């Protein structure tokens, strides 16, 4: 029984991987994740300055700014992985080939997570490698209290690994949302709204308590707290706790999408 389930998952996973890698659009989207994550980070590193001791800037987080753009591409990729199947009717073929729907959901999630982890790792490493040599020329020097960017530094390693996990969770959020609404445009709008609407609301609300609450519960502000390496005591939520908040959003989306996949025909 267990062997049969594993074989079914392996078959479904291979099918999902084939669908993902043979679509040229997906290949361009994955390349864009790496390029934009590294490129935007490099641009910020080349323009941000620290002119004196105590300037307060977070050098690591500045280098990883590109994830703000990279996450959009990841969300689009995740939504299209499901939305295209519903739009073309291919989901019926998928469910006919693998009638056990939890296996379909698990295979989609596993393949998407693996691809996003790999792509995110390349983008984050590229961002740090490019930003590292640029920042000393912008005042981020030992004289101003900044060591060179290095993954041997525990805080930088945590920020880098957390950023990769953040992108994977964004992919799962997009996957679950697409399964729930079954329309690519609507799902992309919902995911991007969840990511960017809360920070905008936090900016316009006059009450600091409400601002802090939104930063604690919103998927993007909470999740990206994992990038912070300085002034951690001033954060609305801790780095790993914030990533946990995003994980709850992703789990909720997958639960809702999985429930609809279970109850409804393709």
C-alpha positions in Angstrom: 0.0 0.0 0.0 2.7 2.4 1.0 4.8 1.4 -2.0 1.9 2.0 -4.3 1.3 5.5 -2.9 5.0 6.3 -3.3 4.9 5.1 -6.9 1.8 7.2 -7.6 3.5 10.3 -6.1 6.6 9.7 -8.1 4.6 9.3 -11.3 2.6 12.5 -10.6 5.8 14.4 -9.6 7.5 13.4 -12.9 4.4 14.5 -14.8 4.4 17.9 -13.0 8.1 18.4 -13.6 7.7 17.6 -17.3 4.8 20.1 -17.6 6.8 22.8 -15.9 10.2 22.4 -17.7 8.7 22.0 -21.2 6.8 25.3 -21.1 9.1 28.0 -22.5 7.3 30.7 -20.5 8.2 29.0 -17.2 11.8 28.9 -18.2 11.8 32.7 -18.8 10.0 33.3 -15.6 12.6 31.3 -13.6 15.4 33.2 -15.3 13.7 36.5 -14.5 13.5 35.5 -10.8 17.3 35.1 -10.7 18.1 38.1 -12.8 15.7 40.5 -11.0 16.6 39.3 -7.5 20.3 39.9 -8.2 19.9 42.9 -10.5 17.7 45.0 -8.2 19.8 44.1 -5.2 22.9 45.3 -7.1 21.2 48.5 -8.1 20.3 49.2 -4.5 23.8 48.4 -3.3 25.2 50.7 -5.9 23.1 53.7 -4.8 22.6 53.3 -1.0 25.1 55.1 1.2 26.4 54.9 4.8 28.3 58.1 5.4 29.0 57.7 9.1 29.0 55.3 12.1 25.5 54.5 13.2 23.8 55.3 9.9 21.4 52.5 10.8 21.2 50.8 7.4 20.9 47.0 7.1 23.5 46.1 4.5 22.3 42.5 4.1 18.7 43.5 3.7 19.6 46.2 1.1 21.5 43.5 -0.9 18.4 41.3 -0.9 15.9 44.1 -1.9 15.5 42.3 -5.3 13.2 39.8 -3.6 10.5 42.4 -3.7 10.4 42.0 -7.4 11.4 38.3 -7.6 8.5 37.3 -5.4 6.1 38.8 -8.0 7.5 36.5 -10.7 7.4 33.5 -8.3 3.7 34.2 -7.6 2.9 34.5 -11.3 4.8 31.2 -12.0 2.9 29.4 -9.2 -0.5 30.6 -10.3 0.1 29.8 -14.0 1.2 26.3 -13.0 -2.4 25.6 -12.0 -4.4 28.4 -13.8 -3.2 27.4 -17.3 -4.5 23.8 -16.7 -7.9 25.1 -15.7 -7.9 27.6 -18.5 -7.2 25.0 -21.2 -9.1 22.1 -19.6 -5.9 20.1 -19.2 -6.7 19.6 -15.5 -9.2 16.9 -16.5 -6.4 15.0 -18.1 -4.2 15.4 -15.0 -7.0 14.1 -12.8 -7.8 11.3 -15.1 -4.1 10.2 -15.1 -3.9 10.6 -11.3 -7.3 10.2 -9.7 -6.0 10.5 -6.2 -6.3 14.3 -5.7 -4.1 14.7 -2.6 -1.3 13.1 -4.7 -1.9 15.7 -7.4 -1.7 18.5 -4.9 1.4 17.1 -3.2 3.1 16.6 -6.5 2.4 20.1 -7.7 3.5 21.6 -4.4 6.7 19.5 -4.2 7.8 20.3 -7.7 7.0 24.0 -7.4 8.8 24.2 -4.1 11.9 22.4 -5.3 12.2 24.6 -8.4 11.6 27.8 -6.4 14.2 26.8 -3.8 16.8 26.2 -6.5 16.0 29.4 -8.3 15.7 31.4 -5.1 19.1 30.1 -4.0 20.7 31.2 -7.2 19.1 34.6 -7.1 20.0 35.2 -3.5 23.6 34.1 -3.9 24.0 36.2 -7.0 22.6 39.2 -5.2 25.1 38.8 -2.3 28.0 38.2 -4.6 27.3 41.3 -6.7 26.4 43.6 -3.8 29.3 42.6 -1.6 32.0 44.3 -3.6 29.8 47.4 -4.3 28.9 48.2 -0.7 32.4 49.2 0.7 32.6 51.9 -2.0 29.3 53.3 -0.7 30.4 53.7 2.9 29.6 50.2 4.3 33.1 49.7 5.7 34.5 48.4 9.0 35.2 52.0 9.9 31.4 52.6 9.9 30.7 49.3 11.7 30.1 47.0 8.7 32.0 43.8 8.0 32.0 42.5 4.4 29.0 40.5 3.4 29.7 36.8 4.1 27.6 33.7 4.5 29.9 32.8 7.4 28.2 35.5 9.4 25.2 33.8 11.2 22.9 36.8 10.7 23.7 37.0 7.0 23.3 33.3 6.5 19.9 33.4 8.3 18.8 36.3 6.1 19.9 34.5 2.9 18.3 31.1 3.8 15.2 32.8 5.1 14.8 34.8 1.9 15.0 31.5 -0.2 12.3 30.0 2.1 10.3 33.1 1.8 10.2 32.7 -2.0 9.2 29.1 -1.7 6.3 30.0 0.7 5.2 32.7 -1.8 5.0 30.0 -4.5 2.8 27.8 -2.3 0.6 30.8 -1.5 0.2 31.3 -5.2 -0.5 27.6 -5.8 -3.1 27.4 -3.2 -4.8 30.6 -4.3 -4.9 29.4 -7.9 -6.5 26.1 -6.9 -9.1 27.9 -4.9 -10.2 30.5 -7.5 -9.3 28.6 -10.7 -8.6 31.7 -12.7 -5.1 33.0 -13.3 -5.8 36.7 -13.5 -8.0 36.6 -10.4 -5.5 34.5 -8.4 -2.6 36.8 -9.4 -4.6 39.8 -8.3 -5.4 38.2 -4.9 -1.8 37.2 -4.2 -0.4 40.5 -5.1 -3.1 42.3 -3.2 -2.2 40.2 -0.1 1.4 41.0 -0.5 1.2 44.8 -1.2 -2.1 46.0 0.2 -1.2 45.5 3.9 2.0 47.5 3.8 0.1 50.4 2.1 -2.6 50.3 4.8 0.1 50.3 7.5 1.5 53.5 5.9 -1.8 55.4 5.9 -3.2 54.3 9.3 -2.6 57.0 11.9 -2.5 54.6 14.9 0.9 53.1 15.6 -0.6 50.1 17.3 -2.6 49.2 14.2 0.4 49.8 12.0 2.4 47.4 14.1 -0.4 44.8 14.1 -0.6 44.9 10.3 3.2 44.4 10.1 2.9 41.4 12.4 0.1 39.6 10.5 0.6 40.7 6.9 2.4 38.0 4.7 5.1 40.3 3.2 6.1 42.5 6.1 6.1 39.6 8.5 7.8 37.2 6.2 10.5 39.6 5.1 11.5 40.3 8.7 13.7 37.3 8.2 16.0 39.5 6.2 16.8 41.8 9.0 20.3 41.6 10.6 20.4 44.7 12.7 18.1 46.4 15.3 16.1 43.1 15.7 14.6 44.3 19.0 12.8 47.1 17.1 11.1 44.8 14.7 7.3 44.3 15.0 7.9 40.6 14.8 11.0 38.4 15.1 12.7 37.0 11.9 11.6 33.4 12.2 8.3 34.2 13.8 7.5 36.5 10.8 8.4 33.7 8.4 6.0 31.5 10.4 3.2 34.0 9.8 3.8 33.7 6.0 3.8 29.9 6.4 0.4 30.1 8.0 -0.9 32.1 5.1 0.5 29.6 2.6 -0.9 26.7 4.6 -4.3 28.3 4.6 -4.3 28.9 0.9 -3.2 25.3 0.2 -5.9 24.0 2.6 -8.6 26.0 0.9 -7.3 25.1 -2.6 -6.9 21.4 -1.7 -10.4 21.3 -0.3 -11.9 22.6 -3.5 -9.8 20.3 -5.6 -11.1 17.4 -3.4 -14.8 18.4 -3.6 -15.1 19.6 -7.2 -14.4 18.0 -10.6 -11.7 19.5 -12.8 
